[in-house]
């Protein structure tokens, strides 16, 4: 259809009609039912987030440890015993009768031969016959006055009943009412009228049905306020009992009932009676719900007048329903709509009760994973269970629950769905945002570390400005009362402040930068690197968090990129109420290892020489890694490569940068060439090296394992072998097979 619109509407009418029907069908299948929708809309009105879960129609309200779940109108507080009891109509009636609740006289039978005795036992005709364990009015026959009708009703009920058992009850004349009880309070009352047509003196019953069904408020199933009237076997039996056929012309004002029961799902209608119910009947309904043990219950009452006590007018409680439908209360045919969804929300989330856990989303071109892990460490200092997602897996309470590059919406939802999670720290990568979004509509803190040339020419992202636009989604998703944590040293990131509705907090390696100074003077919060310390600043207030050399992540204060990441993490934690002493403790305690931050500046002492493994794979990360490597005074050997899906100019640039960092280079190639011919990516890197330094000494070994081993074998006293691998785990294993003495420091 989109292609047709783009093609100026060239669409065959038959194809368009079929496609529209398919879309309507798909929409109906995916749509929430009216009861669930009422609760979800109430949640949205209160700002409570919700998620669809894997099970059919199972909805999660709230996030993490604060969540509740519903399925239609059953909640995670609904008693399974209450559900089972409500489904056992005979058992329910006995318990209510023992409790002094007025119920119809009746008995359960399993064989047709018992029918006559059962009718006599309840006092003779009129009777009602229904399946023992049916629902939605299926197989129910009311106001039976002849033996022939009783036989037919028994057959219909026994077919519907799972156990083949049938209930025979005394039929009570009166109006059918549904009293909805939620959390011990009557939330709504509706009078239900069975599907019927009203004669006009001219039209047949069949024509009247067609006219009723043309009402725009009627639709198929639950897709509209009322349901279309459809006839089944019980409808024709009811017509016969009334001595009608579909061709009968009703007199003006004459009523023909088409269903014995008043279910909306079979075309019935509802009239709101909430303001009319007598206080005695309110008390009785609440008591019945408590006796059966249901937090949400539909109490069916037959009485001539709901505004008078049942004892006074001979009314009875005929049934108790678990998971009662809300449509009759939210969209009555006559009368006021009642806020029953809101009543459920107030039960699950009383005013003032939290429904959200803190969500910190972190994006950027480089440094996301380590910043995510460090931020999680800071929140763990507060003794809360933290769930976080990274490029190497999804973790809850620092335990790996799902391995993989988990930086998309699926992994975010996993964290938000887990009932253990008290804080969510979510790494958000470009690919996941473009394909499926973030996985959450809003967050409390959005961190944008940096934007640099990477993945350009992929998925329609051709410029760094395009990439910045994608990354800005994280900052723009922050709620107004939350914080967008932005890198003031990156113009593309700093510019995002114009599009953000939330409060701004800047981090910077240059405390005198004008944008930071102005922000701080106006009362804004910033974290800066000043006089060797990570420092918070706001107006005249300033507090040093910790000296960089004491933070293992910064490699003795030499890794500026790591200091910047630590500033960002500190801000994210601080604006969420984490105390400075807890932030300080986390910075000092965060000692990454190959098991915790694999491939992030993992530095090994192998005796005579050192090895460094880092997942640098774009120009910005090469430069950041190079700034640290240049501190090394011995020989610098590089094992370099680049992803095959990057642009030619990006791979050429990696070669140029590598030539400016290393004394010797081995050019390797990823196992996954990403649709490039074997050797092409390596050739582009070689060209970049030669452009930068025509006489530079390098060699090409495409196989990554061989290239790494060759570099390690070539190392001499004082050498530093820098490995920029495709497979971090493989590189770590190869290094660990050497004479490993100590791990000097690890972590970016």
N, C-alpha and C positions, 0 to 999 in steps of 0.2 A: 504494500500500500504506500509506503514511504517512497519507493522507487517511482510509483505512478504519479505521486504528487510532484516529485522532482522532474518527471517527464511530462509535466503540464497536463496531467489528468487523463492520459491515455489508458483507459481501464475498461475492459469488456464488462458490460452490465451484469452478466451472469456471474463472472468471476468476483466482481465487487460484492454482489449479493451474498454469495457463498462465503467470502472472506469475512464479511460483516457478521454473518451468522456464527461463524467459527469464533470470532472475537467475543461475541456475546456469550457463547457457550463457555469459553475459557474464563471470561470474567465472572460468570455465575459460579463456576466450579471453584474459583479462587476466592470469591467474596466471603466475608465473614457473615455468619448467620445473624439475624436481627437481635438475638439476645446477647451474643458476644459483642456485636457492634455497639450496643448500648453501653456495655461496660467499658469497652475500649474508648469510646467517645468521652465518657466521663473521666477516664484516665488522662486523656489528652487535655481536657479542660483544666485538670489539676496539675498538669505538667509532669505526670507520671509516665515514664517511658514504657514501651511494650514491644515485645518480640513474638513472632510466630516461632514455635518450636517444631521439631521434626514430626512428632505425632500429629495425627489429623485433628485440626481445630484446637490444638493445645496452645494456649497463649500465656506468655510470661509477662507479668506486670512488675515493673521495677527491675533493678539490676543487682546482680551478685548476691551478697548476703541479705539484702533487703527485699528480695523478690517474693512474689506470690504467683501461683499459677491457677488458671481457670480453664475449664473445658465446658463450653456453653455456660450454664449457670451452676456448675459444680466448681467448688474452690478446693484449694489444698487444705482447707479447714473442714471440708465436708466429711462427715463420718461414713466410712464404708459400711458400718453396721446399719446406720440410718438409711443409706441407699438400698441395702439388701432388704431391710424391713419394709420400706415404702414399696418396693417391688413385689412384696408378698402381701397381696390385698387381704387375704383371709387373716394372716397373722397381724397385720395392722389393725384390722377391725376388732380382733379379739383384745388386743392391748388397749385400744381406745375404749372399748366397751368396759373393760375391767377398771379403767380410770374414770368412768362415769361420763364419758363423752357420748352424746346421742349419735348412734350409727344405725344404718338400716338393718332390719332382721334379715339374716341370710345364712346360707350354708354352701359348702363346696362339695361338688360331686365329680366323680371320675368316669361314670358310665351313664349312658342314656337311660337305662332302666331305673336310675335313681331320680330322674327328673320329676316325675309326678309326685313322689313323696316330698321332694324338696319344695315344690310349689305349695303343697298343702302345709308344710312346716313353717313357711314364712307368712302364712295367712291367706294363701290363694292369690288369684289375680287382682290387680295388675302386678306384674313382676318385671324385674330387670335381669338380663342374663349377659354375662361378660366373661372373657377369659381370665383365668386366675393370674396370669403373668403377662398380660398384654399391655400396650401403651398406645398413646395418640388416638384413643377411641376406636381402634381397630377391633372388630368382632363384637362390639357392644350393641345390645338391643334394649330399648327402654319402652316402658308403658305397653307391655305385652298382655293381651287380654284373652287370647284364645290358645287352645292346645296346639293347633296347627302352627300358629306363629311361634309358640314356645319350641316346637320341634325344629323349625327352621333356624331360630336363634341359637339353639344348642349346637346345631351342626356348624354354624358360622363361628361361634366362639371357640369350639373345640379345635377347629382348624388353626386358628390364630394362636391358641395357648400352646406354649412350648411343652408343658407337662400334660397337655390334653385335658387338664382339670378345668372345671367351669364353676363360676359363682352364680348362684341363684339368690336374688335379693327381692325384698318387698320394694315395689316402686312407690316413690313418694312424689306427689304432685308439688310443683313449685318451680322457681326459677333457678337456673344453674349459675352459680357464682364461683369465681376463683379468687381466693384471698392469698395474696403473696406476702409471706413472712420472711424478712431478712434480718438476721442477727437479733432475733427476739423482738422485732417490731413489725407491725403491719405496714408495708411499703405501698401497697396498692390493692384495690378491689375492682374486679370487672364482672359484669353480668355477661354471660356468653349465650348467644342465640345460635341454634343450629342453622346450617345452610338451608335456605328456603327461597321461595319466590312468592310474590304478591300479585294476585290476579288483577287484570284490567278489563275483564269482560270481553276481550277480543282475541288475545293471544293464547296459543297453546303453552303448556308447561315447557316444552322444548324451546319454543321461541322466547319465553320469559328467561330461561337459563342463559340463552345467548345474549339477551339484552343486559342481564346482570353482569355477565363476564366481559362485556364491553366497557365496563367501568374502569377508567384508567388507574384506579387505586388497586385493582386486582391484577395479580400476575401468577406465574408458575411457582409453585413451592413457596419459598420464603423471600422471593426477590422483589416483593412489593408489600404494601401495607396490609392488603388482604389477599387471599388465595382464590383463584378461579374455582368455580364449582365443577367438579368432575364426578360423574356417576359411576358407581360400582355395583356389585351384586347386592349389597345391603341397601343401596338407594332404590333399586327396583323392588326389593322386598317391602320397603317402607311405602313406596307408591302403591303397591298392591294392597297393603293394609289400609291405606287411606282411600282405596277404590278409585285410584287415578291411573292414567297412563301418560306417556309423554305427549300424546295428542289431545289430552283433556284441555278444554278451555275453562279456566277458572273465572268465577264470578268476580266482579270488581270488589277488591278488599279481601277476597278469600286467600288464605295462606296455605301453601303446600310445602311441607317439610321434606327435604331431600336427604337429610342425615338424622340419625337418632341422637347423636352426640353433638356437642357444641364446639368441637375443636376448630380452631382457626385454620389449621392445616387442611381441613376438608371443606373449606368454604364458609365457615361460620363467621359471625361478627361479634364484636365486643363493645359493651357500653360501660364507661367508667362509672363506678359507684363508690369510689374511695371516700368521698365526703358524706356518704349516707349510712355507712355501716354502724351498727349499734355498738356501744362500748363493751357490752357483755360478749358480743360476737368477736370483737377484737381480742379480748382476754382469752376467749376459747381458742381462737386460731393460734395465738402465740403459745398457748399451753400445749396444743396438739403438736406443733413443730418441736417443742422441747421434749415431749413424750417420745416421739419417734426418733429424735436426735439429729435433726437437720438444721444447718445454719441458714440454708435457703430452701424454702419449702412452698409448694403450691397446695393450698388446702381447698378441696372442692366441697362446696356446701350447697345443698338444695333446700331452698326455703321460699315461701311465698313473698317474704318481705325482709330483706337484709337489714333494714333499719329497725327491726324489732328483734328481741332475743329469740333464739331458736326454741328455747323451752316454751315460749309463749305461743308460737305459731306452728310448732311441730316440724321444725327444720332438722336436718341431719347432716353430719359430715360423711360424705360418701367415699372420699378417697384422699390420700396424701401423696403428693408427687415430689420426688427428688428431681433436680434439674428442670424446674418449671420454665416454660417459655415466657419471654418478656414482651413479645410483640403485642399482645392484647393490652398491655399497660403503656407501652411507649407509643403505640399507634392505634388507639381505640377507634372504632368506627364512629362512635359518638362520645363526646366528653373530653376531658382534659388528659393530656399526656402526663405520665408520672415519672419522676426522675429515679427509676429503679436501678439503673446502672450506677448512679451516684451513691445509692444506698449500699451497694456491694463494695464500692471503693472505700466508703467510710468504715465499713466493717474490716476490710483488709488493711487499710491504711488510715487509721483515725487521724484527724487533723493534728499536724505537728510530727507525725511519724515519718521518718526518712524513707524514700523509695529509690534514691540514687546513691551509688558509690562514687567517690572521686574518679574522674577519668582524665588522665594526662596523655595526650596524643603527641607524638614526636616524629617530625619529618626533617628532611634535608637531603643533600646529595651525599654527604659523608658524615660519619660519626653517629649515626642513628642508634645502632645496636648498643654501643658502649654507653651512650647517654641514657638509653632506656634502662640498661642494667644498673647504672649508678643511681638513677632516680629511684628505681625499685629498692635499692639498698637503703636509701634515705628514708623511704616510707616504712621499711621493715624495722627501722630503729624505733618506730612508734608502736611496735608489737602488733601490727595489723597484718593480715594475710594479703599478700600482694600477688596479683596475676599480671604477667607481662608477656608480650609477644616480640620476637626478634627474627632476624634472618636465619638463625640456627634452631629455632624451636619456640614452642609455647610453654610457659612455666606458670605453675601455681604453687605458692609457698616455697619457691626456689626448687621445685621438683619438675622435671621435664614431663609434660603430659602428652605432647605431640611434637615429633621431630619434623624439621623441614624449614623452608624459607617461608615463615609464617608472618607476613607483614601486610596481609590483606583483610578484607571484611570478615571472612570465615573465621579467622583466628581471633579477631576482635570480639566477635559474637560468642565464641567459645568461652572467653574470659568473662564476658558480661552475663552469660547464662549460668556460670558455675556458682552454686549457692555458698561456696566457701570464700569467694573473692570479696575482699573489703576495700581494695584499691586496685584500679586498672591502669597500667602503664602500657601504652599501645604504640608500637612502631608502625608508621604508615609510609609505605613506599609508593613511588610513582605508578608502578604497574597496577597495583591493586586499586588505587584511586581511580585510574582511567577505566579499568574494566568493570568494577562493581561498587565504587564509592568507598566510604570509610567503614561501614558496618554499624555506625551509630549516628544519630542526627545532630547531637550536640556533645560538647565536652567542657570540662572545667578549666583545663589548661591546654593550650596548643603551642608547641615549641617548634620553631623553624630555625634550624641550625645554620644552614647555608644553602646557596643554589649555585651550582657550577655545571659546566658542559658535561653531560653524560646522558646516554640513551637518546641522543638527538637523532632525528630521522626515523624514529620508531613511533608507531601509534599516532601519527600526525603531530608529534612534538618536534619541531624543526629548529627552534631557537631557544636560547637560555631564557628569554622572556616568556616563551610558551611554558617552559618547565617551571618557572617561578609562579606562573598563573595556576598550574596544577598544585604545586606545593602550598599555595596560599589558602587552599580549601581547608587545611587544618586550622589555620589561624581564624578564618572566617566562620568556622563551626563553633568557636568558643561562645558560650553563653554570655550575655551582657555583664553579668556580675563576675565572670571569670577573668582569666588573664591570657593574653597572647604574649608569649616570650619570644622576642625577636632579636636577631643578630644585628646590632647597630653598625658593625663593621662591614656588612654586606649590603650594598645599596639596593639590590633587588629584594632582599628580605626586609630591610628597614622601610621600603616603600609600601609594604603590605599594610602598615599601620593605617593607611588611608581607607582601606576596605574593611577594617575590623570594627565590630560593634562592641567588643569587650575592652577591658582595661589593658593597657600596654605595660610591659616590663622589658627593658633592654638589657642585653649583656654585651660587653665590649672589652677588647684587649687594650683599648686606648681610652683611658678615663677622661681625657681632655677633649674628646670628640664633641663637636658642637651639638649634635642631636642628643647626645647623652646629657650634656651639661644643661641644656634647655629643659629637657624632660625632668631631670632631677629637681631643678629650681622651681618647676611648676607643680611639684608634689608627686611626681612619678617615681616609681621604683626602678633601680638598676643594680646590676652586679658587674663589677669591673675588676680588672687586674691592675693593682696599684701598689707600687713599692714592694713587689714580690708577694703580695697577699691577694687572695680572693676576697673581695670586699663588697658589702651591700651599701648602697647610698640612696638617700631620699631626703630632699631639702637639706637641712643642717645636720641630719642624722647620718652617721657612718659607723659601720661595725665590720671589723675584720673577721672573716670566717676561718681561714687557715692559710698558713704560708704554703706556697706552691711546692716547695721542695719537700714538704712533709706529706704530700699527696702522691702515693705510689703511681697513680695513673699518669702523672705528668713527667715521668722518667727523670726525676730530679729537677723538675722545673724547666727542662729543656724542650719539651714538646708543647709548643704554643697551642696547637690544635686541641690537645687534650685539656689544657687549661680552659680554653673557650667552652669545651663540652662540659667541664665541671661547673663553670659559671652558669650555664644554661640549666643543668640539673639542679643546682642549688636554688635558682630562682623558682623553678617549677615546684620544688618541695616547699619552699618558704611561703609562697602565695597560697598554698593549701594548708598552712598552719603548722608545718613541721618546724620544731624549734631549732635555733641556730646550733645549739649544742649537739642535737641529733644529726644535723647536716654535717657538722664538723666530724663527728664520730664516724659517719659513713664514709666521708672522704678519706679518712685515715685508714679505716678498716678495709676499704675496697681494694683488694689485692687480686686482680684478675689472674686467671690461669688458663691454660690451653683448654681446659674442660669448661670454663665459664665464659671466656671471651676468645674463642679460637680465631686466629687470623687477624687479631687486632694488636699490632705491634708486639708480638710475642718474641722476646729477646732471650736467647739461650747462651750460656757459657759452656763451650765444648772443649775447654782446656786451653789449647794454644790459640784458638780463634773463637769467634762468636757467630751465631746465626740469628737472623731476624726474619720472622714470617709476618707478612702483612697483606691484607686483602685489598691493597691499592689497585684500582682498575680504571681510573680516569685521571685527567690532568690535574685536577685540584688535589686529589689524594696522593698523586705522585709528588707534587710540590710539598705537601705537608710532611710526607714521609722523608723527602729529601732534606728538608730543613733540619730534621733530627739526625739523619745519617751523616750529614756534613760535619757534625761534631766529632765523628770518629776520625782519628788521626792515622790509622793504619789503612791498608789496602781495602777498597770497597768493591766487592764483586756482586753483580746483580743478575738474578734470574728473572727475566721480564717477559711479559706477553700482554695480550689485550683481548677482550671479548670480540668475537667475529661479527656481531651485529652492530658494532659501532661504525661510524662513518670513516671513510678513508682518511680524512683530515685529522680525525681524533687519534687514529692509530699512528699516523705520522708524528703527531705531537707527542705521543707517549715515547716514541723513539728519541725525539729531540730532548725531552726532559731527562730520560734515562742517561743520555750521553753527558748531561751536565751534572749528574749525581755520582756515577760510578767510574771506577778505574778500568774495570773489565765487565763485559756483559755477555751473558748467554741468552739468546733469544729463543724462546720455546713457544709452543702454541697449545691452546686449549684442546682437549679431546673433542669437545662439542664445538665445531667450527661455525655453527649457526648459519648454515647454508652458504658459507664461503668455500671455494675450492681449497683443498688442503695446501697449506703453505702460503696462502695469499696474505693473511693477517700478519704473519711473521715477516713477510717481504716488505710490507708497508712500514713496520717498526724498524727494520733494517735501513730502509730509505731515510727515515727520520733521523736515525743515528748518524748516517753518512752526511746528511744535510747539515747537522749541527757540528760534527767533527769528522771530516773526511778521512782522517788517518787513524780513527779510533779502533782499538783492538776489540773485536767481538767475534763470536761464533754462533752458529745456528744449530740447535738440537731441538727438533720439533716435539719429541716425546718428553712430557713434563718430568716423569720419574728419572729418565736418563739425564736430563738437564740439571736437575737438583743434585743428583749424585756426583755429576761431573764438577759442579761448582764446589761442593763440599770437599771433594778429593783435591781440588786445586788450591784450597785455602792453606795459607802459611801462617807463621806466628804473627799475631796481631791483626789478622784479616777479619773483616765483617762480611759474611755472606747474607745478602738480602734476597729473600725468596718471595715473589709476588705470584701466588699460585692460583690455578683454577680450583683445585681440590685442596682445601685447607687441611682436612683430616689426613690426606695422603702426605702432604708436606710435613705435617707434625710427626707422623710415624717415621718418615725417612730421617728426620733430624734426631728423633729419640733413639734410633738404632745406633747413632754415633756415641762416642764416649761422653755422654752428658754428665756434667759435674753439677751445675746449679742452673736455676732459672734466675737470671739477673733481675729482670723486671718484665712484666707483661701488661699489656692493656692499652688499647685506644678504643 
